[in-house]
Amino acid sequence: EPKAGLAQELEYPTPPDTGYDKIAPPSFAETVNERTISSEQMMNVHSHIDALRKKAEDGLISIAEAVNLAIHEEMLRDPTTTLQAEDL
């Protein structure tokens, strides 16, 4: 029988007040990104991220754009990031 609270522990492995932007990327992240994302693609991704951050700073970002920004940032920080359709 699973221990009480196991589902919550697995769903939320970090404390609720965790600053995810402060979590260090995996040591292999830069190597993986360099091997899987061309320089042209990386420039496009960073341009897109910059544009979304500007919209956020100006208070003009939509919820969908904010989710898109968070996904881009996290997938660059940790290339092992995966998404499940239910999370979207």
C-alpha positions, 0 to 999 in steps of 0.5 A: 500500500502506498504511503499517505501523501505519496501522490502529492509528494510526487506531483510537487517534489519541491516546496511551493515557494521554490524559485524555479528560475534559481534552480541550476541547470543540469551540468549537461544542458549546454552540451545537449542544447548545442548538439540539438539546436542549430545556431540559427534556431537558437537565435530564433528561440532567443528572439522569441523569448526576448519578445515575450519577456518585453510583452510581460514587462509591458503588461501585455502578455496573454496567458497562452504567451506566458505559458509559452515563455515558461516552456521555452525558458525551462526547456532551454534550462533543462533539455530533459523537460517533457510536457504531458498534454494534460499539463497544457 
